[in-house]
């Protein structure tokens, strides 16, 4: 798993080409971009109920992106005006929230919102007609589900570009991707309130606590989907006979997309995953994995010298520094793991296995999983010993609205002969460009398989590692970011040279010098900052800047220390 795969692909955003957005207030560059809420049912809009506050009525939200920024546009009622926000005793509330780590225990949700939000954007500070310089404030939320608004709970990351149209009823702004922990997608929410009238004067898009969500996917664009429904019922019983999968009408999740047709295991048929099934009820996630019908699980042990690896992973928190990603090799970093390796041994007894949670940053290793307390999955094998079915409690893997499952199989300890479901397409397996398949399981809509690609991002490393190609220093990044207590600054020198690496606070005061005019050879360089200044004093939470310079080039990047 030491390979780094670069993906290039075409990205079609709601039927239109990728758009270049300029934050200038004229809004013309949004002409071919459809609203993110275009399929949102009318009952899922939170509209103001008192016409006195019609100016706060939200109409549409638009989102798009490039490799450096996420761009948003918000439309009010056509008769509204931001100028009227200030005709009341109390100042306006006009906010946007992003849920980027889509697990229900991260971010704040007041105990009843559909999403738990990690980032908050305050659009109100400069909407006043007397404000000549328009900007929004981007904050990171560091507290728990119930915010207390204590000092340091919201951390100001930066003032971000914002503009309004000439009619004063549309606003656009851009969010730098290197300031926000964007993974493969995020879920936005917009909230406006007039004169602190939290009921009669409030508008929401979409309606929090309702049945629908918005999401923006960096590979597919925007979509609306239902995340609530009636009690989910399944006919599946973990008993090994597998008949209930047929009568329940559960089809393979990987049909025509992501399994055996993309590359068989050279080690042996025992390690060749043929099909993968997934379904659920309100309490459990059910999985079924088929290997080659002429093989057996016992053969994984009896026919080879080394023991196998047979593991199932779940991604539930879709932020790029959460979960196991092996430095970007795994395109969708995973948060939970089931290890069936020993359980499939012919002499193994029992029918439960622990559920493991990953506890480090996405560049880490297997050993950083720990058992989830009192959490166990139930499994059973069929009589032919070539199909295993598994039941996982949803609470054990923090399963909210969606999960992304992934299977990993290795035979005889030969790590170059690995089976992945879904599989990566690589040279020799397909005539397609290098792309990646992902299975998404939504608890209302069921499974879907998507091929991932994004024309605005030239490499997976750039998407998931906040890495940027910089003239004179090659690929520049730091990870993890945010971090506590240490972060690794990484850069590549194309040729030998004198280099200095320094850390500054957000006001421009130098904190420490990590490399002081040292001559370095060409190649990849890594240096760790321990979050302390030159006096060995630990620094507080906040945004810091690392600067890498030589006699010809200089680059500065932001990073965030959280305590």
HUDAGI-V395463 format. One line per field, one symbol per residue. ss: DSSP state (A for helix, B for strand, O for the rest). phi: phi as a letter, one per 40 degrees, with the letter a starting at -180 (. if undefined). psi: psi as a letter, one per 30 degrees, with the letter a starting at -180 (. if undefined). A space follows every 10 residues. Layout:
BEGIN
ss->???
phi->???
psi->???
END
This chain:
BEGIN
ss->OOOOOOOOOO OOBOOBOOOO OOOOOOOAAA OOOOOOOOOO OAAABBOOOO AAAAAAOBBB BBBBBOOOBB BBBBBBOOOO OAAAAAOOOO OOBBBBBBBO OOOOOOOBOO OOOOOOBOBB BBOOOOOOOO OOOOBBBBBB BOOOOOOOOO OOOBBBBBBB BBBBOOOOOB BBBBBBOOOO OOOOBBBBBB BBBOOOOOOO OBBBBOOOOO OBBBBBBOOO BBBBBBOOOO OOOOOOOOOO OOAAAAAOOO OBOOOOOOOA AAOOOOOOAA AOBBBBBBBB OOOBBBBBBB BOOOOOOAAA AAOOOOOOBB BBBBBOOOOO OOOBOAAAOO OOOBOBBBBO OOOOOOOOOO OBBBBBBBOO OOOOOAAABB BBBBBBBBBB BOOOOOBBBB BBBAAAAOOO OBBBBBBBBB OOOOOOOBBB BOOBOOBOOB OOOOOBBBBB BBOOOBBBBB BBOOOOOOOA AAAAAOOBBB OOOBBBBBBO OOBOOOBBBB BBBOOOBBBB BBBBBOOOOB BBBBBBBBBB OOBBBBBBBO OBOOOOOBOO OBBBBBBBBO OOOBBBBBBB BOO
phi->.bcbbcbbac bbbfgbcdbc bbcbgcgccc dcbcccccbc ccccccbccb ddbdccccba bbaaabcbbb bbbbbcddcc addcdbcbcb ccbabbbbbb bcbcbbgbaf gaccbbcbbb bcccdbcdcc ccbcabbbbb cbcbcbcbgc dgcbbccacb caabcccgbb bbabbccccb ccbcaabcab ababffccbc bbbbacccgc cbbbabbccb gcabacbbac dcbbccbcbg cgccccccgc cccbdgbbbc cbiccccicc bcccabbaaa bcbbbbbbbb bdccbbcdcc ccbacbccba bbbbbbbcbc bbgcbfghcc cbdbbbabbc dcccccccbg bbbcbbbcbb ccccbdcccb ccdfbbcbba bcccgbbbbb bbccccbfcb cabbcabbbb bfgcccbbbb bccccbdgca ccccbbcbcb bbcccgcabb ccaaccbcac dccbbfcbcb dgbgcbabac acaabbabcb abccacacbb bbbbcccgcc cabcbbfbcb cchcbbabbc gbcccgcccc dicbbbbbab cbbaabbcab cbb
psi->hgkjkkkklk jkjhgllkkj kkifffgffg egklkfgfgk lefgkjlkfj ffgffgkkel kkkalafflk kkkkklkffl kfeffgglel llkjlkkkjf jikggklkgg fflelkkfkk jjffegfkff jfjkllkkkk kgaaejkfgl kfekkjelkl kklllffhgk kklkjkfffk ikbflljlkk kkkkhgifdf gkkkjajkga fllkkkkfff allklkfkal kkkkgkkjff ffffeeffgk lkfgkgegcf ffjlkfelff gjkelkkkal afflkkkkkk lkfglleeff efglelllkj kklkkfjhlf gkljfhgfek fjklflkkjg eeffkfgkll glllkkkkga lfgalefgkl kkkgkkkklk llffhgkkkk kkkefeghjc elljlkkkkk kggjffikkk jlkkklkffl flljlkkkkk jkfefallkk kkljffkfke eeefghkkjk kfgbkklkkl jlljfllkkk lkkflklkkk klkllffgkk elkekjhkkk llakkkkkkg glafggkkll kaklkkkkla fflkkklklk kk.
END
